[in-house]
Amino acid sequence: MADCDHNFSYAGLVWHFEKYSMPGSGAHGVIYEDRYFCQRCLEIRDINPRVQGNSYEKRVEGSIPK
């Protein structure tokens, strides 16, 4: 919504796999991002992407797939 005065709230930690596997392995890096949503128009924004671990490891507790 173009004319929304956004009021973003933190919604949690989300993750997804990197597109390409790591060299010498079938594992993919896991990208975590902080998810926010607007309380008015419900727009979602995922910010602060960072790679942490790989697809063979357990995900961070409390995180959800993107």
DRENDOLUM-647669 format. One record per atom (N, C-alpha, C): residue number from 1; residue in one letter; atom name; x, y, z. Coordinates in nm, 2 decimals, padded with zeros to 4 digits, always signed. Layout:
REM DRENDOLUM-647669
{site NUM, A, CA, {X, Y, Z}}
...
//
This chain:
REM DRENDOLUM-647669
{site 1, M, N, {+00.09, -00.12, +00.00}}
{site 1, M, CA, {+00.00, +00.00, +00.00}}
{site 1, M, C, {+00.09, +00.12, +00.00}}
{site 2, A, N, {+00.08, +00.21, -00.10}}
{site 2, A, CA, {+00.17, +00.32, -00.12}}
{site 2, A, C, {+00.15, +00.43, -00.01}}
{site 3, D, N, {+00.03, +00.45, +00.03}}
{site 3, D, CA, {+00.00, +00.56, +00.13}}
{site 3, D, C, {-00.02, +00.52, +00.27}}
{site 4, C, N, {+00.05, +00.41, +00.31}}
{site 4, C, CA, {+00.04, +00.36, +00.45}}
{site 4, C, C, {+00.15, +00.42, +00.53}}
{site 5, D, N, {+00.12, +00.48, +00.64}}
{site 5, D, CA, {+00.22, +00.52, +00.74}}
{site 5, D, C, {+00.26, +00.40, +00.82}}
{site 6, H, N, {+00.36, +00.32, +00.77}}
{site 6, H, CA, {+00.39, +00.19, +00.83}}
{site 6, H, C, {+00.42, +00.20, +00.98}}
{site 7, N, N, {+00.38, +00.10, +01.04}}
{site 7, N, CA, {+00.41, +00.08, +01.19}}
{site 7, N, C, {+00.45, -00.07, +01.20}}
{site 8, F, N, {+00.58, -00.09, +01.18}}
{site 8, F, CA, {+00.64, -00.22, +01.18}}
{site 8, F, C, {+00.66, -00.28, +01.32}}
{site 9, S, N, {+00.63, -00.41, +01.33}}
{site 9, S, CA, {+00.66, -00.48, +01.46}}
{site 9, S, C, {+00.74, -00.61, +01.42}}
{site 10, Y, N, {+00.82, -00.65, +01.51}}
{site 10, Y, CA, {+00.90, -00.77, +01.49}}
{site 10, Y, C, {+00.81, -00.89, +01.50}}
{site 11, A, N, {+00.83, -00.98, +01.39}}
{site 11, A, CA, {+00.75, -01.10, +01.38}}
{site 11, A, C, {+00.83, -01.23, +01.41}}
{site 12, G, N, {+00.96, -01.22, +01.41}}
{site 12, G, CA, {+01.04, -01.34, +01.44}}
{site 12, G, C, {+01.16, -01.36, +01.34}}
{site 13, L, N, {+01.22, -01.47, +01.36}}
{site 13, L, CA, {+01.34, -01.51, +01.27}}
{site 13, L, C, {+01.29, -01.61, +01.17}}
{site 14, V, N, {+01.33, -01.58, +01.04}}
{site 14, V, CA, {+01.30, -01.67, +00.93}}
{site 14, V, C, {+01.42, -01.72, +00.87}}
{site 15, W, N, {+01.42, -01.83, +00.79}}
{site 15, W, CA, {+01.54, -01.88, +00.73}}
{site 15, W, C, {+01.50, -01.94, +00.59}}
{site 16, H, N, {+01.60, -01.95, +00.51}}
{site 16, H, CA, {+01.59, -02.02, +00.38}}
{site 16, H, C, {+01.73, -02.06, +00.34}}
{site 17, F, N, {+01.74, -02.16, +00.24}}
{site 17, F, CA, {+01.87, -02.21, +00.20}}
{site 17, F, C, {+01.93, -02.12, +00.09}}
{site 18, E, N, {+02.06, -02.11, +00.09}}
{site 18, E, CA, {+02.13, -02.05, -00.03}}
{site 18, E, C, {+02.10, -02.13, -00.15}}
{site 19, K, N, {+02.10, -02.06, -00.27}}
{site 19, K, CA, {+02.07, -02.12, -00.39}}
{site 19, K, C, {+02.17, -02.23, -00.43}}
{site 20, Y, N, {+02.30, -02.21, -00.41}}
{site 20, Y, CA, {+02.40, -02.30, -00.45}}
{site 20, Y, C, {+02.46, -02.37, -00.33}}
{site 21, S, N, {+02.50, -02.50, -00.35}}
{site 21, S, CA, {+02.56, -02.57, -00.24}}
{site 21, S, C, {+02.70, -02.52, -00.22}}
{site 22, M, N, {+02.75, -02.56, -00.10}}
{site 22, M, CA, {+02.89, -02.52, -00.06}}
{site 22, M, C, {+02.99, -02.60, -00.14}}
{site 23, P, N, {+03.10, -02.54, -00.18}}
{site 23, P, CA, {+03.20, -02.62, -00.25}}
{site 23, P, C, {+03.25, -02.75, -00.18}}
{site 24, G, N, {+03.25, -02.86, -00.25}}
{site 24, G, CA, {+03.29, -02.99, -00.19}}
{site 24, G, C, {+03.19, -03.05, -00.11}}
{site 25, S, N, {+03.07, -03.00, -00.11}}
{site 25, S, CA, {+02.96, -03.06, -00.02}}
{site 25, S, C, {+02.83, -03.04, -00.09}}
{site 26, G, N, {+02.73, -03.12, -00.05}}
{site 26, G, CA, {+02.60, -03.11, -00.09}}
{site 26, G, C, {+02.52, -03.01, +00.00}}
{site 27, A, N, {+02.58, -02.96, +00.10}}
{site 27, A, CA, {+02.51, -02.88, +00.20}}
{site 27, A, C, {+02.49, -02.74, +00.14}}
{site 28, H, N, {+02.39, -02.67, +00.18}}
{site 28, H, CA, {+02.36, -02.54, +00.14}}
{site 28, H, C, {+02.37, -02.45, +00.27}}
{site 29, G, N, {+02.42, -02.33, +00.25}}
{site 29, G, CA, {+02.42, -02.23, +00.36}}
{site 29, G, C, {+02.28, -02.20, +00.40}}
{site 30, V, N, {+02.26, -02.16, +00.53}}
{site 30, V, CA, {+02.13, -02.12, +00.58}}
{site 30, V, C, {+02.13, -01.97, +00.60}}
{site 31, I, N, {+02.04, -01.90, +00.53}}
{site 31, I, CA, {+02.03, -01.76, +00.55}}
{site 31, I, C, {+01.92, -01.72, +00.64}}
{site 32, Y, N, {+01.95, -01.65, +00.75}}
{site 32, Y, CA, {+01.85, -01.61, +00.85}}
{site 32, Y, C, {+01.82, -01.46, +00.83}}
{site 33, E, N, {+01.70, -01.42, +00.85}}
{site 33, E, CA, {+01.66, -01.28, +00.84}}
{site 33, E, C, {+01.56, -01.25, +00.95}}
{site 34, D, N, {+01.56, -01.12, +00.99}}
{site 34, D, CA, {+01.46, -01.08, +01.09}}
{site 34, D, C, {+01.34, -01.03, +01.01}}
{site 35, R, N, {+01.22, -01.08, +01.05}}
{site 35, R, CA, {+01.09, -01.05, +00.98}}
{site 35, R, C, {+01.02, -00.95, +01.06}}
{site 36, Y, N, {+00.97, -00.85, +00.99}}
{site 36, Y, CA, {+00.88, -00.74, +01.05}}
{site 36, Y, C, {+00.75, -00.74, +00.96}}
{site 37, F, N, {+00.64, -00.69, +01.03}}
{site 37, F, CA, {+00.52, -00.67, +00.95}}
{site 37, F, C, {+00.46, -00.54, +01.00}}
{site 38, C, N, {+00.39, -00.48, +00.90}}
{site 38, C, CA, {+00.32, -00.35, +00.93}}
{site 38, C, C, {+00.19, -00.38, +01.00}}
{site 39, Q, N, {+00.16, -00.32, +01.11}}
{site 39, Q, CA, {+00.04, -00.34, +01.19}}
{site 39, Q, C, {-00.08, -00.28, +01.12}}
{site 40, R, N, {-00.06, -00.20, +01.02}}
{site 40, R, CA, {-00.17, -00.13, +00.95}}
{site 40, R, C, {-00.21, -00.20, +00.82}}
{site 41, C, N, {-00.11, -00.22, +00.73}}
{site 41, C, CA, {-00.14, -00.28, +00.60}}
{site 41, C, C, {-00.09, -00.43, +00.58}}
{site 42, L, N, {-00.02, -00.48, +00.69}}
{site 42, L, CA, {+00.03, -00.62, +00.69}}
{site 42, L, C, {+00.15, -00.64, +00.59}}
{site 43, E, N, {+00.21, -00.54, +00.54}}
{site 43, E, CA, {+00.33, -00.56, +00.45}}
{site 43, E, C, {+00.43, -00.63, +00.54}}
{site 44, I, N, {+00.51, -00.72, +00.47}}
{site 44, I, CA, {+00.61, -00.79, +00.54}}
{site 44, I, C, {+00.75, -00.75, +00.49}}
{site 45, R, N, {+00.84, -00.73, +00.58}}
{site 45, R, CA, {+00.98, -00.70, +00.54}}
{site 45, R, C, {+01.08, -00.79, +00.61}}
{site 46, D, N, {+01.16, -00.85, +00.53}}
{site 46, D, CA, {+01.27, -00.94, +00.59}}
{site 46, D, C, {+01.40, -00.86, +00.57}}
{site 47, I, N, {+01.47, -00.83, +00.69}}
{site 47, I, CA, {+01.59, -00.75, +00.68}}
{site 47, I, C, {+01.71, -00.82, +00.75}}
{site 48, N, N, {+01.82, -00.77, +00.74}}
{site 48, N, CA, {+01.94, -00.82, +00.80}}
{site 48, N, C, {+01.98, -00.96, +00.77}}
{site 49, P, N, {+01.99, -01.00, +00.64}}
{site 49, P, CA, {+02.02, -01.14, +00.60}}
{site 49, P, C, {+02.17, -01.17, +00.64}}
{site 50, R, N, {+02.18, -01.29, +00.69}}
{site 50, R, CA, {+02.31, -01.34, +00.74}}
{site 50, R, C, {+02.32, -01.49, +00.72}}
{site 51, V, N, {+02.43, -01.55, +00.68}}
{site 51, V, CA, {+02.45, -01.69, +00.66}}
{site 51, V, C, {+02.50, -01.74, +00.80}}
{site 52, Q, N, {+02.43, -01.85, +00.84}}
{site 52, Q, CA, {+02.47, -01.91, +00.97}}
{site 52, Q, C, {+02.45, -02.06, +00.96}}
{site 53, G, N, {+02.56, -02.14, +00.95}}
{site 53, G, CA, {+02.54, -02.28, +00.95}}
{site 53, G, C, {+02.51, -02.33, +00.81}}
{site 54, N, N, {+02.47, -02.46, +00.80}}
{site 54, N, CA, {+02.44, -02.52, +00.68}}
{site 54, N, C, {+02.32, -02.61, +00.69}}
{site 55, S, N, {+02.27, -02.66, +00.58}}
{site 55, S, CA, {+02.15, -02.74, +00.57}}
{site 55, S, C, {+02.16, -02.87, +00.65}}
{site 56, Y, N, {+02.28, -02.92, +00.68}}
{site 56, Y, CA, {+02.29, -03.04, +00.76}}
{site 56, Y, C, {+02.27, -03.02, +00.91}}
{site 57, E, N, {+02.28, -02.90, +00.95}}
{site 57, E, CA, {+02.27, -02.87, +01.10}}
{site 57, E, C, {+02.12, -02.83, +01.13}}
{site 58, K, N, {+02.10, -02.84, +01.26}}
{site 58, K, CA, {+01.96, -02.80, +01.31}}
{site 58, K, C, {+01.95, -02.65, +01.29}}
{site 59, R, N, {+01.83, -02.60, +01.27}}
{site 59, R, CA, {+01.80, -02.46, +01.26}}
{site 59, R, C, {+01.80, -02.40, +01.40}}
{site 60, V, N, {+01.81, -02.27, +01.40}}
{site 60, V, CA, {+01.80, -02.19, +01.53}}
{site 60, V, C, {+01.66, -02.21, +01.59}}
{site 61, E, N, {+01.66, -02.25, +01.71}}
{site 61, E, CA, {+01.53, -02.27, +01.78}}
{site 61, E, C, {+01.44, -02.15, +01.77}}
{site 62, G, N, {+01.32, -02.18, +01.74}}
{site 62, G, CA, {+01.22, -02.07, +01.73}}
{site 62, G, C, {+01.21, -02.01, +01.59}}
{site 63, S, N, {+01.30, -02.04, +01.50}}
{site 63, S, CA, {+01.30, -01.98, +01.37}}
{site 63, S, C, {+01.20, -02.06, +01.28}}
{site 64, I, N, {+01.15, -02.00, +01.17}}
{site 64, I, CA, {+01.05, -02.06, +01.08}}
{site 64, I, C, {+01.10, -02.05, +00.94}}
{site 65, P, N, {+01.06, -02.14, +00.85}}
{site 65, P, CA, {+01.10, -02.13, +00.71}}
{site 65, P, C, {+01.04, -02.01, +00.65}}
{site 66, K, N, {+01.11, -01.95, +00.55}}
{site 66, K, CA, {+01.06, -01.83, +00.48}}
{site 66, K, C, {+00.96, -01.87, +00.38}}
//
